[in-house]
Amino acid sequence: MTKLTSKEIVDLSKEYTFFSWSVQGQANPIPVEKAEGIYFWDVDGKRYIDFSSQLMNTNIGHQHPKVVKAIQDQAAKLCFVHPGNTTDVRAQLGKKLSEVTPGNLKKTFFALGGSEANENAIKIARFYTGRHKILARYRSYHGATHGSIALTGDYRRNAVEPAMPGGVHFLDPFCYRCPFGQKKESCKRECISHLEEVIKYEGPDKIAAIIMEGVVGSNGLIVPPDDYWPRVREICDKYGILLISDEVMSGWGRTGNWFAVDNWGVTPDIITTAKGITSGYVPLGAVIVSDKIAEYFEDKYLYAGLTYNGHALACAAALATIEVYEEDNLIENARTLGNYLGECLEDIKSRHPSVGDVRYIGLFSTIELVANRETKEIFAPSVMAEVGKALRENGLFTFIMANNMGSMVFVVPPLCITKEQLDEGLALVEKALEVADKKVS
Ligand SMILES: Cc1ncc(COP(=O)(O)O)c(C=O)c1O
C-alpha cells in the first residue's frame, strides 16, 4: 500500500468519503496512525489524550492486547457463518450477556451498532405488546436510522422528518435547566407527572414502550434524580408499557456499574447496547430482552434479521472485552476514579466563571459552559470552536457540544485511565477553559 502523508490522507478522505454530522467542507479530521491505552498519535507523531474514548466507546482503552489477540485468533479460525448457524463465541457471548445484565434479562438479538439495536428493539416491543407508539425524551439520541432517528429528540431528527410514525416525545429530568422551572428544593418531580400526563393523552393502550438513555449522553450528560428510573419503571408496570434502557453510551462500566440502570436497581424489559460491548474494536450491537419477551417468541415468528447477526469476529471481540472489564477491574476504577473526577470538576467550576454546571457519574461527565451564570446563556458555536482548537493544539481530543442545546466539553476517558493521566488531561481542559472565561459577560 502507498504511504500517504498526513495531508494526502485528509485530502483524499475528504474528497472521496463523507464525514458524519458535518458540513463536508468544514470537516477537520485528525489522520490517526496508532493508539494505545488512553492515547493516540497522528501520522506526524503528535500525541493526543483521548478524553472522549473516541465516540464514548473505547471504554477499555486502545489496542488492548487481549482483545486484539481474540480478534486475530477468531479471524484465523473462522470469520463468518450464516446467521442461521452458530458458533462457540456466539453461544458463550449470549450466556455472558444474560449474566452481566440485570434481573431477568436473558436473550439477545445481535445487531451491528446502536441504531440497529434500537430499530430491532422497536420491532420487538411492537410485536410483543401489539401496540405501536414509542415514547422517548427530547434530549436524547437513539441513532441515525429511520426508526431510531424518529425516537431521537434532538435537532438531528428535525432535519430528516417525516421519520417513522408513532414516536412521541416528552420532557427531561434536566435539573440545571429544569423545563418545569423548578429548583432542587421545591421540585415535586414534575417530570414524572408530566410523563404520566403524556401517557394519558397518547392512550396507554397504544404505547408499546418508553425508551430512555440510561444516562443521557451526547445531549448533555443528564444524570436523573435517584428516584427517576424507579418511578418510570412503576409507571410502565401500571400501564403495561415496556421499558427500554438505551445503554449504547451509558453501558459497559461507564457510570461505575455494568449498566447505568444498575445505579438505581432498575431492571428494564429491554436493554439496547453497542459501543463498549466490544470497546469499538469490531462493530456490534445487542438487544437483550427479558425472559418473558424471549418466551413470547418461542412459538412466534421473529420478523428481524441481518446478514451480520451474531458475527463471529464481533462475538469474539465482545467476549474478550467483557473479560477485560472483569480482569482489569475497569468498572471499579470508573467508580473510584469517578468520585475523584467529580471533586475535580466541582473545583474547576469554582475557579472558572464560564462554567455553569458540571455533571458526572463514574467516568461519564460534562462541563457545561455559559456566557452568563445568571441567565445560563449558551455560548455561540464560534466560542466553542476556539475552545476546541485550544484543546486540540494542546494535544487533547474530546467531544464538544456547540449548538442550541448547550455549550459543553465532555470528559469521558477510557476506563483504564489513571489518576495521574486524569490530572494531566484536566489541566489541559482548564487551560482551554480560559478561552471561554474571557468571553463571559
Ligand atoms: C444513546 C445512543 N443510542 C444509540 C446510538 C447509535 O449508535 P450507533 O452510532 O452505533 O448506531 C448512540 C450513538 O452515539 C447513542 O449514544
The ligand as an SDF file (V2000), in Angstrom:
LIG
                    3D

 16 16  0  0  0  0  0  0  0  0999 V2000
  -27.5030    6.5280   23.4020 C   0  0  0  0  0  0  0  0  0  0  0  0
  -27.1950    6.1450   21.9820 C   0  0  0  0  0  0  0  0  0  0  0  0
  -28.0380    5.3390   21.3170 N   0  0  0  0  0  0  0  0  0  0  0  0
  -27.7950    4.9680   20.0510 C   0  0  0  0  0  0  0  0  0  0  0  0
  -26.6760    5.4080   19.3780 C   0  0  0  0  0  0  0  0  0  0  0  0
  -26.4290    4.9890   17.9650 C   0  0  0  0  0  0  0  0  0  0  0  0
  -25.3940    4.0730   17.9110 O   0  0  0  0  0  0  0  0  0  0  0  0
  -24.6030    3.7930   16.5510 P   0  0  0  0  0  0  0  0  0  0  0  0
  -23.9330    5.0710   16.1670 O   0  0  0  0  0  0  0  0  0  0  0  0
  -23.6670    2.6850   16.9080 O   0  0  0  0  0  0  0  0  0  0  0  0
  -25.6110    3.3660   15.5300 O   0  0  0  0  0  0  0  0  0  0  0  0
  -25.7640    6.2450   20.0320 C   0  0  0  0  0  0  0  0  0  0  0  0
  -24.5780    6.7330   19.3530 C   0  0  0  0  0  0  0  0  0  0  0  0
  -23.8740    7.6030   19.7920 O   0  0  0  0  0  0  0  0  0  0  0  0
  -26.0420    6.6270   21.3670 C   0  0  0  0  0  0  0  0  0  0  0  0
  -25.2170    7.4380   22.0460 O   0  0  0  0  0  0  0  0  0  0  0  0
  1  2  1  0
  2  3  1  0
  2 15  2  0
  3  4  2  0
  4  5  1  0
  5  6  1  0
  5 12  2  0
  6  7  1  0
  7  8  1  0
  8  9  2  0
  8 10  1  0
  8 11  1  0
 12 13  1  0
 12 15  1  0
 13 14  2  0
 15 16  1  0
M  END
$$$$
